[in-house]
Amino acid sequence: MSIKIAINGFGRIGRPTFRRILDNHPDLEVVAINDLTDNKTLVHLLKYDSIYGRYDKEITCAMLAEAEPEKLPWKKLEVDIVLECTGRFTDLQGAKKHIKAGAKKVIISAPGKDQEIP
């Protein structure tokens, strides 16, 4: 049984994290990516990365464009872990928005702003 991952923010942190998961972690399944940028641009940025090079693998997952994490369909998608890669939701209240949406856990890619964030 794979661990279901969602990535919130598909920028400089989210994209290489996605590639790393696909290439090195068969036990993890990325079920959704949430980013406000249009899908065509996101696909281009993934395929032609100036640091990590071309990425030619064919992949499929749900693409979402929701600014408010509590409105994301994490429960419906049965997301186990959200990788919070936007840099916007780096405190406990921000992480709890993903939990409210149905995620079981949240990993924040930036330093936490609260002492409650381990």
CNS distance restraints for C-alpha pairs under 8 A (distance, minus, plus):
assign (resid   1 and name CA) (resid  27 and name CA) 7.43 0.50 0.50
assign (resid   2 and name CA) (resid  26 and name CA) 7.81 0.50 0.50
assign (resid   2 and name CA) (resid  27 and name CA) 4.85 0.50 0.50
assign (resid   2 and name CA) (resid  28 and name CA) 5.30 0.50 0.50
assign (resid   2 and name CA) (resid  29 and name CA) 6.12 0.50 0.50
assign (resid   3 and name CA) (resid  27 and name CA) 6.34 0.50 0.50
assign (resid   3 and name CA) (resid  28 and name CA) 4.84 0.50 0.50
assign (resid   3 and name CA) (resid  29 and name CA) 5.98 0.50 0.50
assign (resid   3 and name CA) (resid  80 and name CA) 6.24 0.50 0.50
assign (resid   3 and name CA) (resid  81 and name CA) 7.70 0.50 0.50
assign (resid   4 and name CA) (resid  28 and name CA) 6.14 0.50 0.50
assign (resid   4 and name CA) (resid  29 and name CA) 4.95 0.50 0.50
assign (resid   4 and name CA) (resid  30 and name CA) 5.98 0.50 0.50
assign (resid   4 and name CA) (resid  31 and name CA) 6.19 0.50 0.50
assign (resid   4 and name CA) (resid  78 and name CA) 7.04 0.50 0.50
assign (resid   4 and name CA) (resid  79 and name CA) 5.07 0.50 0.50
assign (resid   4 and name CA) (resid  80 and name CA) 5.14 0.50 0.50
assign (resid   4 and name CA) (resid  81 and name CA) 6.52 0.50 0.50
assign (resid   5 and name CA) (resid  28 and name CA) 6.78 0.50 0.50
assign (resid   5 and name CA) (resid  29 and name CA) 5.81 0.50 0.50
assign (resid   5 and name CA) (resid  30 and name CA) 4.62 0.50 0.50
assign (resid   5 and name CA) (resid  31 and name CA) 5.91 0.50 0.50
assign (resid   5 and name CA) (resid  32 and name CA) 7.19 0.50 0.50
assign (resid   5 and name CA) (resid  79 and name CA) 5.79 0.50 0.50
assign (resid   5 and name CA) (resid  80 and name CA) 6.07 0.50 0.50
assign (resid   5 and name CA) (resid  81 and name CA) 5.02 0.50 0.50
assign (resid   5 and name CA) (resid  82 and name CA) 5.79 0.50 0.50
assign (resid   5 and name CA) (resid  83 and name CA) 7.22 0.50 0.50
assign (resid   6 and name CA) (resid  30 and name CA) 5.70 0.50 0.50
assign (resid   6 and name CA) (resid  31 and name CA) 5.78 0.50 0.50
assign (resid   6 and name CA) (resid  32 and name CA) 4.77 0.50 0.50
assign (resid   6 and name CA) (resid  33 and name CA) 5.76 0.50 0.50
assign (resid   6 and name CA) (resid  34 and name CA) 7.71 0.50 0.50
assign (resid   6 and name CA) (resid  74 and name CA) 7.89 0.50 0.50
assign (resid   6 and name CA) (resid  79 and name CA) 6.43 0.50 0.50
assign (resid   6 and name CA) (resid  81 and name CA) 6.44 0.50 0.50
assign (resid   6 and name CA) (resid  82 and name CA) 4.76 0.50 0.50
assign (resid   6 and name CA) (resid  83 and name CA) 6.18 0.50 0.50
assign (resid   7 and name CA) (resid  14 and name CA) 6.57 0.50 0.50
assign (resid   7 and name CA) (resid  18 and name CA) 7.79 0.50 0.50
assign (resid   7 and name CA) (resid  30 and name CA) 7.53 0.50 0.50
assign (resid   7 and name CA) (resid  32 and name CA) 6.41 0.50 0.50
assign (resid   7 and name CA) (resid  33 and name CA) 4.80 0.50 0.50
assign (resid   7 and name CA) (resid  34 and name CA) 6.21 0.50 0.50
assign (resid   7 and name CA) (resid  82 and name CA) 5.76 0.50 0.50
assign (resid   7 and name CA) (resid  83 and name CA) 4.81 0.50 0.50
assign (resid   7 and name CA) (resid  84 and name CA) 6.32 0.50 0.50
assign (resid   7 and name CA) (resid  85 and name CA) 6.90 0.50 0.50
assign (resid   8 and name CA) (resid  14 and name CA) 7.45 0.50 0.50
assign (resid   8 and name CA) (resid  33 and name CA) 5.97 0.50 0.50
assign (resid   8 and name CA) (resid  34 and name CA) 4.76 0.50 0.50
assign (resid   8 and name CA) (resid  35 and name CA) 6.41 0.50 0.50
assign (resid   8 and name CA) (resid  82 and name CA) 6.89 0.50 0.50
assign (resid   8 and name CA) (resid  83 and name CA) 6.06 0.50 0.50
assign (resid   8 and name CA) (resid  84 and name CA) 5.03 0.50 0.50
assign (resid   8 and name CA) (resid  85 and name CA) 5.58 0.50 0.50
assign (resid   8 and name CA) (resid  86 and name CA) 6.29 0.50 0.50
assign (resid   9 and name CA) (resid  13 and name CA) 7.87 0.50 0.50
assign (resid   9 and name CA) (resid  14 and name CA) 5.71 0.50 0.50
assign (resid   9 and name CA) (resid  33 and name CA) 7.26 0.50 0.50
assign (resid   9 and name CA) (resid  34 and name CA) 5.88 0.50 0.50
assign (resid   9 and name CA) (resid  35 and name CA) 5.05 0.50 0.50
assign (resid   9 and name CA) (resid  84 and name CA) 6.73 0.50 0.50
assign (resid   9 and name CA) (resid  85 and name CA) 4.80 0.50 0.50
assign (resid   9 and name CA) (resid  86 and name CA) 4.43 0.50 0.50
assign (resid  10 and name CA) (resid  14 and name CA) 4.26 0.50 0.50
assign (resid  10 and name CA) (resid  15 and name CA) 5.26 0.50 0.50
assign (resid  10 and name CA) (resid  33 and name CA) 7.03 0.50 0.50
assign (resid  10 and name CA) (resid  34 and name CA) 7.10 0.50 0.50
assign (resid  10 and name CA) (resid  35 and name CA) 5.82 0.50 0.50
assign (resid  10 and name CA) (resid  42 and name CA) 7.40 0.50 0.50
assign (resid  10 and name CA) (resid  85 and name CA) 7.07 0.50 0.50
assign (resid  10 and name CA) (resid  86 and name CA) 7.50 0.50 0.50
assign (resid  11 and name CA) (resid  15 and name CA) 5.79 0.50 0.50
assign (resid  11 and name CA) (resid  85 and name CA) 7.60 0.50 0.50
assign (resid  11 and name CA) (resid  86 and name CA) 7.45 0.50 0.50
assign (resid  12 and name CA) (resid  16 and name CA) 6.99 0.50 0.50
assign (resid  13 and name CA) (resid  17 and name CA) 6.25 0.50 0.50
assign (resid  13 and name CA) (resid  85 and name CA) 6.06 0.50 0.50
assign (resid  13 and name CA) (resid 109 and name CA) 7.62 0.50 0.50
assign (resid  14 and name CA) (resid  18 and name CA) 6.08 0.50 0.50
assign (resid  14 and name CA) (resid  83 and name CA) 7.99 0.50 0.50
assign (resid  14 and name CA) (resid  85 and name CA) 5.55 0.50 0.50
assign (resid  14 and name CA) (resid  86 and name CA) 7.93 0.50 0.50
assign (resid  15 and name CA) (resid  19 and name CA) 6.35 0.50 0.50
assign (resid  15 and name CA) (resid  46 and name CA) 6.28 0.50 0.50
assign (resid  16 and name CA) (resid  20 and name CA) 6.06 0.50 0.50
assign (resid  16 and name CA) (resid  52 and name CA) 7.66 0.50 0.50
assign (resid  17 and name CA) (resid  21 and name CA) 6.19 0.50 0.50
assign (resid  18 and name CA) (resid  22 and name CA) 6.29 0.50 0.50
assign (resid  18 and name CA) (resid  30 and name CA) 7.61 0.50 0.50
assign (resid  19 and name CA) (resid  23 and name CA) 6.06 0.50 0.50
assign (resid  20 and name CA) (resid  24 and name CA) 5.76 0.50 0.50
assign (resid  20 and name CA) (resid  25 and name CA) 7.44 0.50 0.50
assign (resid  21 and name CA) (resid  25 and name CA) 5.03 0.50 0.50
assign (resid  21 and name CA) (resid  26 and name CA) 7.56 0.50 0.50
assign (resid  21 and name CA) (resid  28 and name CA) 6.74 0.50 0.50
assign (resid  21 and name CA) (resid  29 and name CA) 7.94 0.50 0.50
assign (resid  21 and name CA) (resid  30 and name CA) 7.87 0.50 0.50
assign (resid  22 and name CA) (resid  26 and name CA) 6.93 0.50 0.50
assign (resid  22 and name CA) (resid  28 and name CA) 7.87 0.50 0.50
assign (resid  22 and name CA) (resid  29 and name CA) 7.85 0.50 0.50
assign (resid  22 and name CA) (resid  30 and name CA) 7.98 0.50 0.50
assign (resid  30 and name CA) (resid  61 and name CA) 6.87 0.50 0.50
assign (resid  31 and name CA) (resid  61 and name CA) 5.34 0.50 0.50
assign (resid  31 and name CA) (resid  62 and name CA) 6.13 0.50 0.50
assign (resid  31 and name CA) (resid  77 and name CA) 7.19 0.50 0.50
assign (resid  31 and name CA) (resid  79 and name CA) 7.53 0.50 0.50
assign (resid  32 and name CA) (resid  61 and name CA) 5.47 0.50 0.50
assign (resid  32 and name CA) (resid  62 and name CA) 4.47 0.50 0.50
assign (resid  32 and name CA) (resid  63 and name CA) 5.79 0.50 0.50
assign (resid  32 and name CA) (resid  64 and name CA) 7.15 0.50 0.50
assign (resid  33 and name CA) (resid  61 and name CA) 7.32 0.50 0.50
assign (resid  33 and name CA) (resid  62 and name CA) 6.32 0.50 0.50
assign (resid  33 and name CA) (resid  63 and name CA) 5.10 0.50 0.50
assign (resid  33 and name CA) (resid  64 and name CA) 6.05 0.50 0.50
assign (resid  34 and name CA) (resid  63 and name CA) 6.00 0.50 0.50
assign (resid  34 and name CA) (resid  64 and name CA) 4.49 0.50 0.50
assign (resid  34 and name CA) (resid  65 and name CA) 5.39 0.50 0.50
assign (resid  34 and name CA) (resid  66 and name CA) 6.64 0.50 0.50
assign (resid  35 and name CA) (resid  63 and name CA) 7.78 0.50 0.50
assign (resid  35 and name CA) (resid  64 and name CA) 6.36 0.50 0.50
assign (resid  35 and name CA) (resid  65 and name CA) 5.08 0.50 0.50
assign (resid  35 and name CA) (resid  66 and name CA) 7.02 0.50 0.50
assign (resid  35 and name CA) (resid  67 and name CA) 7.90 0.50 0.50
assign (resid  36 and name CA) (resid  64 and name CA) 7.71 0.50 0.50
assign (resid  36 and name CA) (resid  65 and name CA) 4.63 0.50 0.50
assign (resid  36 and name CA) (resid  66 and name CA) 6.56 0.50 0.50
assign (resid  36 and name CA) (resid  67 and name CA) 6.90 0.50 0.50
assign (resid  37 and name CA) (resid  41 and name CA) 6.87 0.50 0.50
assign (resid  37 and name CA) (resid  42 and name CA) 6.69 0.50 0.50
assign (resid  37 and name CA) (resid  65 and name CA) 7.36 0.50 0.50
assign (resid  38 and name CA) (resid  42 and name CA) 6.46 0.50 0.50
assign (resid  39 and name CA) (resid  43 and name CA) 6.08 0.50 0.50
assign (resid  39 and name CA) (resid  63 and name CA) 7.39 0.50 0.50
assign (resid  40 and name CA) (resid  44 and name CA) 6.30 0.50 0.50
assign (resid  41 and name CA) (resid  45 and name CA) 6.15 0.50 0.50
assign (resid  42 and name CA) (resid  46 and name CA) 6.18 0.50 0.50
assign (resid  43 and name CA) (resid  47 and name CA) 6.12 0.50 0.50
assign (resid  44 and name CA) (resid  48 and name CA) 5.98 0.50 0.50
assign (resid  45 and name CA) (resid  49 and name CA) 5.77 0.50 0.50
assign (resid  46 and name CA) (resid  54 and name CA) 7.80 0.50 0.50
assign (resid  46 and name CA) (resid  55 and name CA) 6.65 0.50 0.50
assign (resid  47 and name CA) (resid  53 and name CA) 7.79 0.50 0.50
assign (resid  47 and name CA) (resid  54 and name CA) 5.19 0.50 0.50
assign (resid  47 and name CA) (resid  55 and name CA) 4.55 0.50 0.50
assign (resid  47 and name CA) (resid  56 and name CA) 6.33 0.50 0.50
assign (resid  48 and name CA) (resid  53 and name CA) 6.00 0.50 0.50
assign (resid  48 and name CA) (resid  54 and name CA) 4.76 0.50 0.50
assign (resid  48 and name CA) (resid  55 and name CA) 6.65 0.50 0.50
assign (resid  49 and name CA) (resid  53 and name CA) 4.91 0.50 0.50
assign (resid  49 and name CA) (resid  54 and name CA) 6.03 0.50 0.50
assign (resid  49 and name CA) (resid  55 and name CA) 7.78 0.50 0.50
assign (resid  66 and name CA) (resid  71 and name CA) 7.18 0.50 0.50
assign (resid  66 and name CA) (resid  72 and name CA) 6.67 0.50 0.50
assign (resid  68 and name CA) (resid  72 and name CA) 7.26 0.50 0.50
assign (resid  69 and name CA) (resid  97 and name CA) 5.57 0.50 0.50
assign (resid  69 and name CA) (resid  98 and name CA) 5.52 0.50 0.50
assign (resid  69 and name CA) (resid 101 and name CA) 6.99 0.50 0.50
assign (resid  70 and name CA) (resid  97 and name CA) 4.63 0.50 0.50
assign (resid  70 and name CA) (resid  98 and name CA) 5.62 0.50 0.50
assign (resid  70 and name CA) (resid  99 and name CA) 7.75 0.50 0.50
assign (resid  70 and name CA) (resid 100 and name CA) 5.80 0.50 0.50
assign (resid  70 and name CA) (resid 101 and name CA) 4.71 0.50 0.50
assign (resid  71 and name CA) (resid 101 and name CA) 6.16 0.50 0.50
assign (resid  72 and name CA) (resid  98 and name CA) 7.60 0.50 0.50
assign (resid  72 and name CA) (resid 101 and name CA) 5.84 0.50 0.50
assign (resid  73 and name CA) (resid  77 and name CA) 6.19 0.50 0.50
assign (resid  73 and name CA) (resid 101 and name CA) 6.36 0.50 0.50
assign (resid  73 and name CA) (resid 102 and name CA) 7.29 0.50 0.50
assign (resid  74 and name CA) (resid  78 and name CA) 5.90 0.50 0.50
assign (resid  74 and name CA) (resid  79 and name CA) 5.19 0.50 0.50
assign (resid  74 and name CA) (resid  98 and name CA) 7.55 0.50 0.50
assign (resid  74 and name CA) (resid 101 and name CA) 5.56 0.50 0.50
assign (resid  74 and name CA) (resid 102 and name CA) 4.85 0.50 0.50
assign (resid  74 and name CA) (resid 103 and name CA) 5.38 0.50 0.50
assign (resid  75 and name CA) (resid  79 and name CA) 6.38 0.50 0.50
assign (resid  75 and name CA) (resid 101 and name CA) 6.20 0.50 0.50
assign (resid  75 and name CA) (resid 102 and name CA) 3.98 0.50 0.50
assign (resid  75 and name CA) (resid 103 and name CA) 6.26 0.50 0.50
assign (resid  76 and name CA) (resid 102 and name CA) 7.73 0.50 0.50
assign (resid  78 and name CA) (resid 102 and name CA) 7.47 0.50 0.50
assign (resid  78 and name CA) (resid 103 and name CA) 7.30 0.50 0.50
assign (resid  79 and name CA) (resid 102 and name CA) 7.18 0.50 0.50
assign (resid  79 and name CA) (resid 103 and name CA) 5.22 0.50 0.50
assign (resid  79 and name CA) (resid 104 and name CA) 6.92 0.50 0.50
assign (resid  80 and name CA) (resid 103 and name CA) 5.59 0.50 0.50
assign (resid  80 and name CA) (resid 104 and name CA) 4.99 0.50 0.50
assign (resid  80 and name CA) (resid 105 and name CA) 6.22 0.50 0.50
assign (resid  81 and name CA) (resid 103 and name CA) 6.06 0.50 0.50
assign (resid  81 and name CA) (resid 104 and name CA) 5.99 0.50 0.50
assign (resid  81 and name CA) (resid 105 and name CA) 4.73 0.50 0.50
assign (resid  81 and name CA) (resid 106 and name CA) 5.49 0.50 0.50
assign (resid  81 and name CA) (resid 107 and name CA) 7.15 0.50 0.50
assign (resid  82 and name CA) (resid  98 and name CA) 7.24 0.50 0.50
assign (resid  82 and name CA) (resid 103 and name CA) 6.53 0.50 0.50
assign (resid  82 and name CA) (resid 105 and name CA) 6.36 0.50 0.50
assign (resid  82 and name CA) (resid 106 and name CA) 4.76 0.50 0.50
assign (resid  82 and name CA) (resid 107 and name CA) 6.23 0.50 0.50
assign (resid  83 and name CA) (resid 106 and name CA) 6.02 0.50 0.50
assign (resid  83 and name CA) (resid 107 and name CA) 4.99 0.50 0.50
assign (resid  83 and name CA) (resid 108 and name CA) 6.15 0.50 0.50
assign (resid  83 and name CA) (resid 109 and name CA) 7.04 0.50 0.50
assign (resid  84 and name CA) (resid  89 and name CA) 7.12 0.50 0.50
assign (resid  84 and name CA) (resid  95 and name CA) 7.89 0.50 0.50
assign (resid  84 and name CA) (resid 106 and name CA) 6.74 0.50 0.50
assign (resid  84 and name CA) (resid 107 and name CA) 5.93 0.50 0.50
assign (resid  84 and name CA) (resid 108 and name CA) 4.75 0.50 0.50
assign (resid  84 and name CA) (resid 109 and name CA) 6.00 0.50 0.50
assign (resid  85 and name CA) (resid 108 and name CA) 6.55 0.50 0.50
assign (resid  85 and name CA) (resid 109 and name CA) 5.36 0.50 0.50
assign (resid  85 and name CA) (resid 110 and name CA) 7.40 0.50 0.50
assign (resid  87 and name CA) (resid 109 and name CA) 7.33 0.50 0.50
assign (resid  87 and name CA) (resid 110 and name CA) 6.11 0.50 0.50
assign (resid  88 and name CA) (resid  94 and name CA) 7.88 0.50 0.50
assign (resid  89 and name CA) (resid  93 and name CA) 7.78 0.50 0.50
assign (resid  89 and name CA) (resid  94 and name CA) 4.38 0.50 0.50
assign (resid  89 and name CA) (resid  95 and name CA) 6.20 0.50 0.50
assign (resid  89 and name CA) (resid 108 and name CA) 7.80 0.50 0.50
assign (resid  90 and name CA) (resid  94 and name CA) 6.17 0.50 0.50
assign (resid  90 and name CA) (resid  95 and name CA) 6.90 0.50 0.50
assign (resid  90 and name CA) (resid 108 and name CA) 6.30 0.50 0.50
assign (resid  90 and name CA) (resid 110 and name CA) 6.60 0.50 0.50
assign (resid  90 and name CA) (resid 111 and name CA) 6.86 0.50 0.50
assign (resid  90 and name CA) (resid 112 and name CA) 4.95 0.50 0.50
assign (resid  90 and name CA) (resid 113 and name CA) 5.82 0.50 0.50
assign (resid  91 and name CA) (resid  95 and name CA) 6.35 0.50 0.50
assign (resid  91 and name CA) (resid 112 and name CA) 5.52 0.50 0.50
assign (resid  91 and name CA) (resid 113 and name CA) 4.97 0.50 0.50
assign (resid  91 and name CA) (resid 114 and name CA) 5.39 0.50 0.50
assign (resid  91 and name CA) (resid 117 and name CA) 6.88 0.50 0.50
assign (resid  92 and name CA) (resid  96 and name CA) 6.10 0.50 0.50
assign (resid  92 and name CA) (resid 112 and name CA) 7.99 0.50 0.50
assign (resid  92 and name CA) (resid 113 and name CA) 7.96 0.50 0.50
assign (resid  92 and name CA) (resid 114 and name CA) 6.49 0.50 0.50
assign (resid  92 and name CA) (resid 116 and name CA) 6.73 0.50 0.50
assign (resid  92 and name CA) (resid 117 and name CA) 6.29 0.50 0.50
assign (resid  93 and name CA) (resid  97 and name CA) 6.62 0.50 0.50
assign (resid  94 and name CA) (resid  98 and name CA) 7.47 0.50 0.50
assign (resid  95 and name CA) (resid  99 and name CA) 6.84 0.50 0.50
assign (resid  95 and name CA) (resid 106 and name CA) 6.21 0.50 0.50
assign (resid  95 and name CA) (resid 108 and name CA) 7.73 0.50 0.50
assign (resid  96 and name CA) (resid 100 and name CA) 6.02 0.50 0.50
assign (resid  97 and name CA) (resid 101 and name CA) 6.33 0.50 0.50
assign (resid  98 and name CA) (resid 102 and name CA) 6.55 0.50 0.50
assign (resid  98 and name CA) (resid 103 and name CA) 5.70 0.50 0.50
assign (resid  98 and name CA) (resid 106 and name CA) 7.09 0.50 0.50
assign (resid  99 and name CA) (resid 103 and name CA) 4.69 0.50 0.50
assign (resid  99 and name CA) (resid 104 and name CA) 6.05 0.50 0.50
assign (resid  99 and name CA) (resid 105 and name CA) 6.77 0.50 0.50
assign (resid  99 and name CA) (resid 106 and name CA) 7.47 0.50 0.50
assign (resid 108 and name CA) (resid 112 and name CA) 7.23 0.50 0.50
assign (resid 112 and name CA) (resid 117 and name CA) 5.68 0.50 0.50
assign (resid 112 and name CA) (resid 118 and name CA) 7.77 0.50 0.50
assign (resid 113 and name CA) (resid 117 and name CA) 7.39 0.50 0.50
